[in-house]
Amino acid sequence: MFFNNLTIFQYCLLLLPGTTFATQISPRSCSNCSCVVAEKLGPKLSPGASFSFSTTAAPRWSEFDAPDPGLIVDVATESDVQITVQYCNENNITFLAQNGGHGWGQTFHLSLEGLLINLSGLNSTTFNAAKTEATIQGGALVRGVVDAAYSNGAQIPTGNCNCVGALGAILGGGFGRLMGLYGLGVDNLLALNVVTANGTQIKVTPETETDLWWALRGAGPNFGIVTSAVITSYPVSSAENGAWVGSFVFSETQIEEVVEAISALDLLPEMAVFLYYAISDGSPVVLVSGSYAGANNSDGPNAFASITALGPEVEQAAWEPFNEVNAAGDSFCVKGGYKPAYGAGLAELVPSTWRSIWNEFVDFVAINGTTASTVMVDCYPMEKSRSLPDSSSSYPWRSTINCNAAAIPWYDDASLNAAAVSFGKTVRSLWFETSGTPGDETYINYAVGDESYSVVYGDNLATLESLKSIWDPLKRFDQFFPL
Ligand SMILES: Cc1cc2nc3c(=O)[nH]c(=O)nc-3n(C[C@H](O)[C@H](O)[C@H](O)COP(=O)(O)OP(=O)(O)OC[C@H]3O[C@@H](n4cnc5c(N)ncnc54)[C@H](O)[C@@H]3O)c2cc1C
């Protein structure tokens, strides 16, 4: 009790009264301060666990408003997570779990007084004998899950970027190029092993903890740390375990017809379509990418014939084994720099809006040092996910959102922050004006945190707040769109 309300550093001072504050506010090189916490916590953890004092040990996708912990615990076992949470609770230390480090919401407030639980050591993906179920550990990245699925002759619904935390994405809903076939990530979960706010480790299933099961699948980071998840895996023959992927660069003069053609696409379950504004060879370009899962045949090219008929300036298309299909997004994965992204959920794409956004994009990327910036939207066939009722999980926008859009300013010079934020907010406003949804709606994993929380949690907000008061009354999980 005595240690309540002490920061890591005050706690260290108490334990090491001879240590000067000056040495303690430099935990990155500190051998006394955070190390004291490490010394106290270390013996409780498994032999494989370790500590870091530099955020380079657990780099994030964006440094904009990023968590800045004084101590990083690199856990090696699922029990390490539980023990660390218990330790933090006993000593009133703020903590945050990190998986892929791609969360771009601006609600993180972990400071040097706080502790980061780096889940990256928990990265296994294992299968049952029939390959119909997989167990993904809490720190596995999309790349690891896709690779494991492919080498086991199966597919698992994940996000489209290799670097993202597999469960980081799924716990907010989980969109990916296979969702027309399998539904949202949350729809495929079968059981979750969770460290809850009071430091207990429980197995959550639809039968055991019905309310928590519902809450975790859409608002997961508010309710616990998922140390591993059992998820449906779909056996697929090697001939069918791939996708046709096409990329098409268009002139900006074609924006309206490109947007109309994407809107008119008959999105079959195997398909996903992406539209980007980006810089290529020094110039802003309009890029469409299409994906069609299945065997190497003419289905993919046929499905996107209306796009290719528009006469792209550059065209690249190939069938790829499924463990390679995300590779095109690897440049998007680069960590570091500032990327204050702003997202919106869309029911439809409106050509005039996309023209206005193009103008904003061109103006922003004219600023020196911003050429990695992008504007993007991912659209998916939603029928499979809509075969489940809205009430099946706490992901709130199952019936309305067809596409997730994001404006991603990307730069290294912090003096551009204000211009970047202004650009992101302007683009988001343009999307919201013509989103086609009943109100402003944003997939939590594309949200920022300055939105009203009903934009993120929808009509589930009150129920989630009520469950939060049961499962996390002291608000230990208070970093990610905190309820
Ligand atoms: C380049 C890029 C590509 C993306 N592609 C997709 C995509 O294809 N589909 C999609 O749906 N989303 C996508 N997103 C959005 C992505 O889902 C979110 O950014 C997500 O929050 C990232 O998870 P993470 O584990 O990488 O990040 P982190 O910052 O590590 O985690 C984000 C939040 O989730 C919590 N969290 C992570 N793991 C766990 C866990 N095991 N248990 C409990 N809480 C946990 C963290 O504590 C944190 O609060 C993409 C984002 C980026 C930047």
The ligand as an SDF file (V2000), in Angstrom:
LIG
                    3D

 53 58  0  0  0  0  0  0  0  0999 V2000
    1.1420   -0.0280  -41.7990 C   0  0  0  0  0  0  0  0  0  0  0  0
   -0.1930   -0.3790  -41.2070 C   0  0  0  0  0  0  0  0  0  0  0  0
   -0.9940   -1.3350  -41.8030 C   0  0  0  0  0  0  0  0  0  0  0  0
   -2.2210   -1.6770  -41.2460 C   0  0  0  0  0  0  0  0  0  0  0  0
   -2.9890   -2.6360  -41.8450 N   0  0  0  0  0  0  0  0  0  0  0  0
   -4.1440   -3.0340  -41.2500 C   0  0  0  0  0  0  0  0  0  0  0  0
   -4.9340   -4.0710  -41.8250 C   0  0  0  0  0  0  0  0  0  0  0  0
   -4.6510   -4.6000  -42.8870 O   0  0  0  0  0  0  0  0  0  0  0  0
   -6.0560   -4.4580  -41.1590 N   0  0  0  0  0  0  0  0  0  0  0  0
   -6.4300   -3.8870  -39.9770 C   0  0  0  0  0  0  0  0  0  0  0  0
   -7.4490   -4.2990  -39.4190 O   0  0  0  0  0  0  0  0  0  0  0  0
   -5.7170   -2.8980  -39.4260 N   0  0  0  0  0  0  0  0  0  0  0  0
   -4.5820   -2.4560  -40.0390 C   0  0  0  0  0  0  0  0  0  0  0  0
   -3.8560   -1.4400  -39.4880 N   0  0  0  0  0  0  0  0  0  0  0  0
   -4.3250   -0.8230  -38.2440 C   0  0  0  0  0  0  0  0  0  0  0  0
   -3.8640   -1.6880  -37.0960 C   0  0  0  0  0  0  0  0  0  0  0  0
   -4.8320   -2.6910  -36.8880 O   0  0  0  0  0  0  0  0  0  0  0  0
   -3.7400   -0.8650  -35.8100 C   0  0  0  0  0  0  0  0  0  0  0  0
   -2.7610    0.1060  -35.9890 O   0  0  0  0  0  0  0  0  0  0  0  0
   -3.3960   -1.7510  -34.6110 C   0  0  0  0  0  0  0  0  0  0  0  0
   -3.6800   -1.0280  -33.4390 O   0  0  0  0  0  0  0  0  0  0  0  0
   -1.9460   -2.1260  -34.6500 C   0  0  0  0  0  0  0  0  0  0  0  0
   -1.6730   -3.1500  -33.7400 O   0  0  0  0  0  0  0  0  0  0  0  0
   -0.1610   -3.3740  -33.2840 P   0  0  0  0  0  0  0  0  0  0  0  0
   -0.1360   -4.5320  -32.4060 O   0  0  0  0  0  0  0  0  0  0  0  0
    0.7300   -3.3490  -34.4710 O   0  0  0  0  0  0  0  0  0  0  0  0
    0.1450   -2.0290  -32.5050 O   0  0  0  0  0  0  0  0  0  0  0  0
    0.3820   -1.7340  -30.9180 P   0  0  0  0  0  0  0  0  0  0  0  0
    0.5990   -0.2610  -30.8930 O   0  0  0  0  0  0  0  0  0  0  0  0
    1.4250   -2.6240  -30.4080 O   0  0  0  0  0  0  0  0  0  0  0  0
   -0.9830   -2.0880  -30.2930 O   0  0  0  0  0  0  0  0  0  0  0  0
   -2.1190   -1.2580  -30.4970 C   0  0  0  0  0  0  0  0  0  0  0  0
   -3.0020   -1.3580  -29.2470 C   0  0  0  0  0  0  0  0  0  0  0  0
   -3.4360   -2.6960  -29.1250 O   0  0  0  0  0  0  0  0  0  0  0  0
   -3.0150   -3.2180  -27.8850 C   0  0  0  0  0  0  0  0  0  0  0  0
   -2.6250   -4.6080  -28.0910 N   0  0  0  0  0  0  0  0  0  0  0  0
   -1.7770   -5.1000  -29.0000 C   0  0  0  0  0  0  0  0  0  0  0  0
   -1.6590   -6.4280  -28.8480 N   0  0  0  0  0  0  0  0  0  0  0  0
   -2.4480   -6.7630  -27.8270 C   0  0  0  0  0  0  0  0  0  0  0  0
   -2.7470   -7.9770  -27.1780 C   0  0  0  0  0  0  0  0  0  0  0  0
   -2.1830   -9.1280  -27.5590 N   0  0  0  0  0  0  0  0  0  0  0  0
   -3.6320   -7.9630  -26.1480 N   0  0  0  0  0  0  0  0  0  0  0  0
   -4.2170   -6.8000  -25.7560 C   0  0  0  0  0  0  0  0  0  0  0  0
   -3.9600   -5.6220  -26.3200 N   0  0  0  0  0  0  0  0  0  0  0  0
   -3.0840   -5.6100  -27.3410 C   0  0  0  0  0  0  0  0  0  0  0  0
   -1.8590   -2.3760  -27.4210 C   0  0  0  0  0  0  0  0  0  0  0  0
   -1.7340   -2.3760  -26.0180 O   0  0  0  0  0  0  0  0  0  0  0  0
   -2.2400   -1.0170  -27.9670 C   0  0  0  0  0  0  0  0  0  0  0  0
   -3.1110   -0.3770  -27.0600 O   0  0  0  0  0  0  0  0  0  0  0  0
   -2.6500   -1.0570  -40.0500 C   0  0  0  0  0  0  0  0  0  0  0  0
   -1.8390   -0.0830  -39.4510 C   0  0  0  0  0  0  0  0  0  0  0  0
   -0.6300    0.2600  -40.0270 C   0  0  0  0  0  0  0  0  0  0  0  0
    0.1970    1.3100  -39.3680 C   0  0  0  0  0  0  0  0  0  0  0  0
  1  2  1  0
  2  3  1  0
  2 52  2  0
  3  4  2  0
  4  5  1  0
  4 50  1  0
  5  6  2  0
  6  7  1  0
  6 13  1  0
  7  8  2  0
  7  9  1  0
  9 10  1  0
 10 11  2  0
 10 12  1  0
 12 13  2  0
 13 14  1  0
 14 15  1  0
 14 50  1  0
 15 16  1  0
 16 17  1  0
 16 18  1  0
 18 19  1  0
 18 20  1  0
 20 21  1  0
 20 22  1  0
 22 23  1  0
 23 24  1  0
 24 25  2  0
 24 26  1  0
 24 27  1  0
 27 28  1  0
 28 29  2  0
 28 30  1  0
 28 31  1  0
 31 32  1  0
 32 33  1  0
 33 34  1  0
 33 48  1  0
 34 35  1  0
 35 36  1  0
 35 46  1  0
 36 37  1  0
 36 45  1  0
 37 38  2  0
 38 39  1  0
 39 40  1  0
 39 45  2  0
 40 41  1  0
 40 42  2  0
 42 43  1  0
 43 44  2  0
 44 45  1  0
 46 47  1  0
 46 48  1  0
 48 49  1  0
 50 51  2  0
 51 52  1  0
 52 53  1  0
M  END
$$$$
